[in-house]
């Protein structure tokens, strides 16, 4: 009879038990449930009811932190490798550049707030990358744009670090080789700086609905409590934007103010906003080309990647736990769970 080493059971090796008392497949499903369900307690209860395998909410939380931390480390290494200049004695070889999923691709960015323990509300930055499919509506003859094959990368990063992370994700999706790259975003300065630094030249588009909100602000200043006049003016300017771009809108705003009088501060800010983004609001041209004009994909990403799981009533997160959860949610919702998990699977105990 062969000798058994102390602390090691042959059945452990047969079942491929690693550093945990569960099999790799069990750990994978536990972590996935903890990432999908918005409560470790409910996720643990559901898993026990479904499988009759015991796990507590604290054990589940530790598993998510452990394996999410591994994904965070992978993302950091990948992002640094993508921007690291070669050493003087390195042999330079061409980097693999994947093919994009479609001729037209989009990259959009946004931020949303999460409550971090000891720090308060902090911004989670997210990039959403999608393939674009443009079709013509048979009834109206108008082009319709559909975005699909989404992928995300999300984390508690400052803009400098986020720039590396979104670049790494974009290169993984083949944006460098896309025939046309479109970036639709709100007016945040940090977003457009990243776009111009990483993805120029590309088609830059200001999100339609953010601009419409600005028009409502102008109308509220001039028409005050007259709801009918407010709505009528905004709808008229939306028609101008839709058909002709921003110049008629700026002219209409200026005509509201009596000649020789300064614009109210709120209105002046909107005019400045329109002028700053004047090349990004040619919506009639963008629609004809089959490009999206709304950043709904990345705004939805903020909800599905972070808010649905991390902004439930009373939730506060440690920074490490939040980063781990965001990393796992990103790969799950990018349909990369099995691909990435194969690099994280628990290793068998050493004999």
C-alpha positions as CSV (number, residue, x, y, z in Angstrom):
1,X,0.0,0.0,0.0
2,X,1.6,3.3,-1.0
3,X,2.4,5.8,1.7
4,X,0.1,8.8,2.1
5,X,1.7,12.1,2.7
6,X,0.6,14.0,5.8
7,X,-2.2,16.5,5.1
8,X,-2.9,15.1,1.6
9,X,-5.7,12.8,0.6
10,X,-5.6,11.0,-2.7
11,X,-9.3,11.8,-3.2
12,X,-8.4,15.5,-3.2
13,X,-6.3,15.0,-6.3
14,X,-9.0,12.9,-7.9
15,X,-11.6,15.6,-7.4
16,X,-9.1,18.3,-8.3
17,X,-9.6,20.1,-5.0
18,X,-7.4,23.2,-4.8
19,X,-6.9,25.7,-2.0
20,X,-10.6,25.3,-1.2
21,X,-12.7,22.5,0.0
22,X,-14.8,22.7,-3.2
23,X,-14.1,21.5,-6.7
24,X,-13.1,24.1,-9.3
25,X,-16.5,23.8,-11.0
26,X,-18.2,24.4,-7.7
27,X,-16.1,27.5,-7.0
28,X,-16.8,28.8,-10.5
29,X,-20.5,28.6,-10.0
30,X,-20.4,30.0,-6.5
31,X,-18.4,33.1,-7.6
32,X,-20.7,33.6,-10.6
33,X,-23.8,33.5,-8.4
34,X,-22.2,35.9,-5.9
35,X,-21.4,38.3,-8.8
36,X,-24.9,38.1,-10.4
37,X,-27.2,38.3,-7.3
38,X,-27.2,41.6,-5.5
39,X,-26.5,40.1,-2.0
40,X,-24.0,37.6,-0.8
41,X,-26.5,36.3,1.7
42,X,-29.2,35.6,-0.9
43,X,-26.6,34.2,-3.3
44,X,-25.3,31.8,-0.7
45,X,-28.8,30.8,0.2
46,X,-29.7,30.2,-3.4
47,X,-26.6,28.1,-4.0
48,X,-27.3,25.9,-1.0
49,X,-30.9,25.4,-2.0
50,X,-29.9,24.5,-5.5
51,X,-27.0,22.2,-4.8
52,X,-27.2,21.2,-1.1
53,X,-23.5,22.3,-0.9
54,X,-22.8,24.4,2.1
55,X,-21.4,28.0,1.7
56,X,-21.8,31.0,3.9
57,X,-22.2,34.6,2.8
58,X,-18.8,35.4,4.2
59,X,-17.1,32.5,2.4
60,X,-18.8,33.6,-0.8
61,X,-17.6,37.2,-0.3
62,X,-14.0,36.0,0.2
63,X,-14.2,33.9,-3.0
64,X,-15.4,36.9,-5.0
65,X,-12.7,39.0,-3.5
66,X,-10.0,36.4,-4.2
67,X,-10.9,35.7,-7.8
68,X,-11.9,39.2,-8.6
69,X,-8.5,40.3,-7.3
70,X,-6.9,38.0,-9.8
71,X,-8.8,39.6,-12.6
72,X,-7.8,43.0,-11.3
73,X,-4.2,42.0,-11.4
74,X,-4.5,40.6,-14.9
75,X,-6.1,43.8,-16.1
76,X,-3.4,45.9,-14.5
77,X,-0.7,43.8,-16.1
78,X,-2.4,43.9,-19.5
79,X,-2.9,47.7,-19.3
80,X,0.7,48.4,-18.3
81,X,2.1,46.0,-21.0
82,X,0.1,47.9,-23.7
83,X,1.7,51.2,-22.9
84,X,5.2,50.1,-21.7
85,X,7.9,51.2,-24.2
86,X,10.4,48.6,-25.2
87,X,13.9,48.5,-23.6
88,X,16.8,49.5,-25.7
89,X,18.0,45.9,-26.2
90,X,14.5,44.4,-26.8
91,X,13.8,42.7,-30.1
92,X,10.8,44.6,-31.6
93,X,8.1,42.4,-32.9
94,X,4.7,43.5,-34.3
95,X,1.9,43.3,-31.8
96,X,-1.0,41.1,-32.6
97,X,-4.0,43.2,-33.7
98,X,-7.3,41.3,-33.6
99,X,-9.9,41.9,-36.3
100,X,-12.9,44.0,-35.1
101,X,-16.4,42.5,-35.1
102,X,-17.7,44.9,-37.7
103,X,-16.5,47.6,-40.1
104,X,-17.9,50.3,-37.8
105,X,-17.1,50.1,-34.0
106,X,-18.0,52.4,-31.2
107,X,-16.1,53.2,-28.0
108,X,-17.9,55.2,-25.3
109,X,-17.0,56.2,-21.7
110,X,-18.8,57.4,-18.7
111,X,-18.7,57.6,-14.9
112,X,-21.0,56.7,-12.0
113,X,-20.8,57.0,-8.3
114,X,-20.4,54.2,-5.7
115,X,-20.1,54.4,-1.9
116,X,-16.7,53.4,-0.7
117,X,-16.2,52.8,3.0
118,X,-14.0,55.4,4.6
119,X,-13.9,57.5,1.3
120,X,-17.5,58.4,0.5
121,X,-18.9,58.5,-3.0
122,X,-16.3,57.8,-5.6
123,X,-16.5,57.6,-9.4
124,X,-16.5,54.3,-11.2
125,X,-15.3,54.8,-14.8
126,X,-16.5,52.5,-17.5
127,X,-15.7,52.0,-21.2
128,X,-18.2,50.2,-23.4
129,X,-17.2,48.9,-26.8
130,X,-19.7,47.7,-29.4
131,X,-20.1,46.6,-33.0
132,X,-22.4,48.7,-35.1
133,X,-25.0,47.4,-37.5
134,X,-26.9,49.9,-39.7
135,X,-30.1,49.0,-41.5
136,X,-32.7,51.0,-43.4
137,X,-36.3,50.9,-42.0
138,X,-38.5,49.6,-44.8
139,X,-41.4,51.7,-43.7
140,X,-39.8,55.1,-43.1
141,X,-36.7,54.8,-45.2
142,X,-34.7,56.2,-42.3
143,X,-31.5,54.4,-41.2
144,X,-31.6,52.5,-38.0
145,X,-28.5,51.8,-35.9
146,X,-28.2,48.7,-33.8
147,X,-25.3,48.1,-31.4
148,X,-24.3,44.6,-30.3
149,X,-21.5,42.4,-29.1
150,X,-20.8,44.7,-26.2
151,X,-17.8,44.5,-23.9
152,X,-17.0,46.5,-20.8
153,X,-14.1,47.4,-18.5
154,X,-15.0,49.2,-15.3
155,X,-13.1,50.3,-12.2
156,X,-12.3,52.8,-9.5
157,X,-9.6,54.5,-11.6
158,X,-8.3,58.0,-12.0
159,X,-8.5,59.3,-15.6
160,X,-4.8,58.5,-16.2
161,X,-5.1,54.9,-15.2
162,X,-8.5,54.5,-16.9
163,X,-6.9,55.7,-20.2
164,X,-4.6,52.7,-20.1
165,X,-7.4,50.3,-19.2
166,X,-9.8,51.4,-21.9
167,X,-6.9,51.3,-24.4
168,X,-6.2,47.7,-23.5
169,X,-9.8,46.7,-23.9
170,X,-10.1,48.6,-27.2
171,X,-7.0,46.9,-28.6
172,X,-8.4,43.5,-27.5
173,X,-11.6,44.3,-29.5
174,X,-9.6,45.3,-32.6
175,X,-10.5,49.0,-32.6
176,X,-7.1,49.8,-34.2
177,X,-8.1,47.9,-37.3
178,X,-11.7,49.1,-37.6
179,X,-12.6,50.8,-40.8
180,X,-14.5,53.5,-38.9
181,X,-14.4,54.2,-35.2
182,X,-17.1,56.2,-33.6
183,X,-17.0,57.7,-30.1
184,X,-20.3,58.9,-28.6
185,X,-20.0,60.6,-25.2
186,X,-21.4,63.4,-23.0
187,X,-19.5,66.6,-22.6
188,X,-17.0,65.6,-19.9
189,X,-13.6,67.1,-20.6
190,X,-11.7,64.1,-19.3
191,X,-13.5,61.7,-21.7
192,X,-12.7,63.8,-24.8
193,X,-9.1,64.1,-23.8
194,X,-8.8,60.4,-23.6
195,X,-10.6,59.9,-27.0
196,X,-8.3,62.4,-28.7
197,X,-5.2,60.9,-27.1
198,X,-6.0,57.3,-27.8
199,X,-8.4,57.0,-30.7
200,X,-7.8,60.0,-33.0
201,X,-8.8,60.2,-35.8
202,X,-12.3,58.9,-35.1
203,X,-15.8,60.2,-35.5
204,X,-16.6,62.2,-32.4
205,X,-20.2,62.6,-31.5
206,X,-21.8,64.5,-28.6
207,X,-24.6,62.4,-27.0
208,X,-27.9,63.7,-28.4
209,X,-29.8,63.6,-25.1
210,X,-27.2,65.5,-23.2
211,X,-27.5,68.3,-25.7
212,X,-31.3,68.3,-25.6
213,X,-31.0,68.7,-21.8
214,X,-29.0,71.9,-22.4
215,X,-31.8,73.2,-24.6
216,X,-34.3,72.7,-21.8
217,X,-32.1,74.7,-19.5
218,X,-32.1,77.6,-22.0
219,X,-35.8,77.4,-22.4
220,X,-36.3,77.4,-18.7
221,X,-34.4,80.7,-18.4
222,X,-36.4,82.5,-21.1
223,X,-39.9,81.1,-20.8
224,X,-40.0,80.4,-17.1
225,X,-43.4,79.1,-16.2
226,X,-44.8,79.1,-19.7
227,X,-44.7,75.3,-20.3
228,X,-46.3,75.5,-23.8
229,X,-43.7,78.1,-25.0
230,X,-40.9,76.1,-23.4
231,X,-41.9,72.9,-25.0
232,X,-42.5,74.5,-28.4
233,X,-39.1,76.2,-28.5
234,X,-37.2,73.1,-27.5
235,X,-39.0,70.9,-30.1
236,X,-38.2,73.5,-32.7
237,X,-34.5,73.5,-31.9
238,X,-34.5,69.7,-31.8
239,X,-35.8,69.8,-35.4
240,X,-33.0,72.2,-36.3
241,X,-30.4,69.9,-34.7
242,X,-31.8,66.8,-36.4
243,X,-31.8,68.3,-39.8
244,X,-29.2,71.0,-40.0
245,X,-26.8,70.9,-37.1
246,X,-25.9,73.5,-34.4
247,X,-25.7,76.8,-36.2
248,X,-29.4,77.5,-36.4
249,X,-29.7,76.6,-32.7
250,X,-27.0,79.1,-31.6
251,X,-28.7,81.7,-33.8
252,X,-32.1,81.0,-32.2
253,X,-30.6,81.3,-28.7
254,X,-29.0,84.6,-29.6
255,X,-32.3,86.0,-31.0
256,X,-33.9,85.4,-27.6
257,X,-31.7,88.0,-26.0
258,X,-32.4,91.7,-26.8
259,X,-29.7,93.3,-28.8
260,X,-27.0,95.0,-26.7
261,X,-27.8,93.0,-23.6
262,X,-25.5,90.2,-22.2
263,X,-26.7,86.7,-22.2
264,X,-27.8,85.3,-18.8
265,X,-25.0,83.2,-17.3
266,X,-26.8,79.9,-17.8
267,X,-27.5,80.6,-21.4
268,X,-24.0,81.8,-22.0
269,X,-22.7,78.5,-20.7
270,X,-24.9,76.6,-23.1
271,X,-23.7,78.7,-26.1
272,X,-20.1,77.9,-25.0
273,X,-21.0,74.2,-24.7
274,X,-22.5,74.3,-28.3
275,X,-19.4,76.1,-29.7
276,X,-17.0,73.7,-27.9
277,X,-18.7,70.7,-29.4
278,X,-19.7,72.2,-32.7
279,X,-17.9,69.5,-34.8
280,X,-19.7,66.8,-32.7
281,X,-23.3,67.8,-33.3
282,X,-23.7,67.3,-37.1
283,X,-26.5,64.7,-36.3
284,X,-28.0,64.8,-39.8
285,X,-24.7,63.7,-41.3
286,X,-24.1,61.1,-38.6
287,X,-27.5,59.6,-39.1
288,X,-27.1,59.4,-42.9
289,X,-23.8,57.6,-42.4
290,X,-25.4,55.1,-40.1
291,X,-23.6,56.1,-36.9
292,X,-25.2,56.1,-33.4
293,X,-25.9,59.5,-31.9
294,X,-26.6,58.4,-28.3
295,X,-24.4,57.1,-25.5
296,X,-27.1,54.9,-24.1
297,X,-24.9,51.8,-24.3
298,X,-22.2,53.1,-21.8
299,X,-24.9,54.7,-19.6
300,X,-26.6,51.4,-19.5
301,X,-23.3,49.8,-18.8
302,X,-23.0,51.9,-15.6
303,X,-26.3,50.5,-14.5
304,X,-25.8,46.9,-15.3
305,X,-22.1,46.6,-14.5
306,X,-22.1,48.6,-11.3
307,X,-25.4,49.9,-10.0
308,X,-27.5,46.8,-10.2
309,X,-25.1,44.9,-8.0
310,X,-23.3,47.6,-6.0
311,X,-25.8,50.4,-5.2
312,X,-28.5,48.5,-3.3
313,X,-30.0,50.1,-0.2
314,X,-27.3,50.7,2.5
315,X,-24.4,49.2,0.5
316,X,-20.9,50.4,1.2
317,X,-17.8,48.7,-0.2
318,X,-14.1,48.5,0.6
319,X,-12.0,49.7,-2.3
320,X,-10.5,46.2,-2.9
321,X,-13.9,44.5,-2.8
322,X,-15.4,47.0,-5.1
323,X,-12.5,46.6,-7.6
324,X,-12.9,42.8,-7.5
325,X,-16.6,43.0,-8.1
326,X,-16.3,45.4,-10.9
327,X,-13.7,43.3,-12.6
328,X,-15.8,40.1,-12.4
329,X,-19.0,42.0,-13.5
330,X,-17.2,43.3,-16.5
331,X,-16.1,40.0,-17.8
332,X,-19.4,38.4,-17.0
333,X,-21.4,41.0,-18.9
334,X,-18.9,40.9,-21.8
335,X,-19.7,37.2,-22.2
336,X,-16.1,36.3,-21.3
337,X,-16.7,34.4,-18.1
338,X,-15.6,31.0,-19.3
339,X,-12.7,32.4,-21.2
340,X,-11.3,34.4,-18.3
341,X,-12.1,31.8,-15.6
342,X,-9.9,29.2,-17.3
343,X,-7.0,31.4,-16.3
344,X,-8.2,31.7,-12.7
345,X,-9.3,28.2,-11.9
346,X,-8.0,26.9,-8.6
347,X,-4.8,24.9,-8.9
348,X,-4.8,21.4,-7.4
349,X,-3.0,20.9,-4.1
350,X,0.6,19.9,-4.6
351,X,1.3,16.3,-3.6
